[in-house]
Amino acid sequence: MTTLYVRDVPDEVTQTLKDRAAAEGKSLSAYVAAELARIASRPTNAEIVARLRDRDRTDGPNATDIVEALRESQR
C-alpha cells in the first residue's frame, strides 16, 4: 500500500473528518482511506459519457417518441 500525505487541509475540514471517523468508530486514517476508495470506485463523467455512447440504442425510443410522451404527460 502507498502512503499519502495531504497538505493544507483546512482545520474545519480536518475536524469534520475526525468527527465522522469517531462516529463510525474508525481512526481518521482508516476513515479517509475508505472515503478515497469510495471516490476512486465511482466512474468519472467522461467514463459515463463513453459508456452511454457505446450503448446499443436501436431498440430504444426515438426523439419523436420522447417528445410525444412528454406532451402526453403534460395534458
trRosetta pair geometry for C-beta under 8 A, 3 or more apart (Angstrom, degrees):
i j d omega theta_ij theta_ji phi_ij phi_ji
4 36 7.9 146 33 -110 155 169
6 9 5.6 55 122 -48 110 117
9 13 5.3 -116 176 83 90 122
9 14 5.3 107 120 -60 116 96
10 13 4.6 90 64 5 86 105
10 14 7.0 -154 95 -6 45 86
11 14 5.6 -56 -149 37 33 113
11 15 6.3 32 155 -19 67 106
12 15 5.7 -51 -145 37 33 111
12 16 6.4 37 154 -21 64 104
13 16 5.7 -53 -149 35 31 112
13 17 6.4 29 154 -16 65 106
14 17 5.8 -58 -150 38 30 109
14 18 6.3 30 153 -19 65 107
15 18 5.6 -53 -146 37 32 113
15 19 6.3 34 155 -21 66 105
16 19 5.8 -55 -149 35 30 112
16 20 6.4 25 155 -15 64 107
17 20 5.8 -56 -146 39 31 109
17 21 6.2 34 155 -22 65 107
17 28 6.1 74 128 -145 103 95
17 31 6.5 156 180 105 86 129
17 32 6.2 29 -171 -74 134 98
18 21 5.7 -54 -146 36 29 112
18 22 6.3 29 156 -19 64 107
18 28 5.4 -27 -100 -91 70 114
19 22 5.8 -56 -149 37 29 110
19 23 6.4 31 153 -22 63 107
20 23 5.6 -52 -147 33 33 114
20 24 6.6 17 157 -5 64 108
20 31 6.3 142 104 -173 93 146
21 24 6.1 -70 -154 46 29 100
21 26 4.8 -98 -163 81 79 87
21 27 6.3 -29 173 130 132 18
21 28 4.8 -143 0 -92 172 47
21 30 7.1 121 -147 66 111 82
21 31 3.5 -117 -102 -19 95 153
21 32 7.6 -30 -77 -28 125 73
22 25 7.4 37 -173 -76 34 28
22 26 7.8 -110 -67 52 20 55
24 31 6.3 130 57 -103 130 109
26 30 4.3 -126 -175 88 109 117
26 31 4.5 137 99 -59 129 87
26 34 7.4 -51 -165 4 168 136
27 30 4.6 92 52 8 83 101
27 31 6.8 -150 88 -6 42 87
28 31 5.8 -59 -147 38 29 112
28 32 6.1 23 159 -14 66 110
29 32 6.1 -58 -143 40 26 105
29 33 6.2 27 157 -20 63 110
30 33 5.8 -55 -145 37 28 113
30 34 6.4 28 156 -19 63 107
31 34 5.9 -59 -153 36 28 109
31 35 6.4 25 152 -16 65 108
32 35 5.6 -54 -146 38 34 112
32 36 6.3 36 154 -20 66 104
33 36 5.8 -53 -147 36 30 111
33 37 6.4 32 153 -19 63 105
34 37 5.7 -53 -149 35 32 112
34 38 6.4 35 151 -21 64 104
35 38 5.5 -51 -148 34 33 114
35 39 6.4 33 153 -18 65 104
36 39 5.7 -52 -146 37 33 111
36 40 6.1 30 155 -17 66 109
37 40 5.8 -57 -143 40 29 110
37 41 6.3 32 156 -25 63 108
38 41 5.9 -57 -150 30 28 111
38 42 7.2 30 153 -25 60 100
39 42 6.2 -56 -162 22 34 110
43 47 3.9 -124 -173 90 106 130
43 48 5.3 131 111 -54 126 80
43 51 7.4 -3 178 -13 165 135
44 47 4.7 101 52 4 75 101
44 48 7.2 -137 96 -4 42 85
45 48 5.6 -54 -150 35 35 112
45 49 6.3 35 152 -19 67 105
46 49 5.7 -52 -147 36 32 112
46 50 6.3 34 153 -21 64 105
47 50 5.6 -52 -147 35 32 113
47 51 6.4 34 154 -20 64 104
48 51 5.7 -53 -151 35 32 112
48 52 6.4 30 153 -18 65 106
49 52 5.7 -56 -148 37 32 111
49 53 6.3 32 154 -19 66 107
50 53 5.8 -55 -147 37 30 111
50 54 6.3 26 155 -18 64 110
51 54 5.8 -63 -149 38 29 109
51 55 6.9 47 151 -42 62 95
52 55 5.8 -36 -158 3 36 118
56 59 7.5 42 127 11 96 91
57 60 4.5 -50 -164 26 79 125
61 65 3.8 -126 -166 90 104 134
61 66 5.4 127 121 -54 127 80
61 69 7.4 -18 -164 -12 162 138
62 65 5.2 100 51 8 64 103
62 66 7.3 -127 102 -5 34 91
63 66 5.7 -57 -150 36 34 112
63 67 6.3 32 156 -18 68 106
64 67 5.9 -55 -146 37 30 109
64 68 6.2 29 155 -18 64 109
65 68 5.8 -58 -147 39 28 112
65 69 6.3 30 155 -20 65 107
66 69 5.8 -55 -148 35 29 111
66 70 6.5 30 153 -19 63 105
67 70 5.7 -55 -151 35 32 112
67 71 6.4 31 152 -19 65 105
68 71 5.7 -53 -148 36 32 111
68 72 6.3 34 153 -20 65 106
69 72 5.6 -52 -146 36 31 113
69 73 6.4 30 155 -20 64 106
70 73 5.8 -57 -148 35 31 110
70 74 6.6 24 155 -18 64 109
71 74 5.9 -64 -152 36 31 109
71 75 7.0 39 151 -33 63 101
72 75 6.0 -50 -158 15 35 115
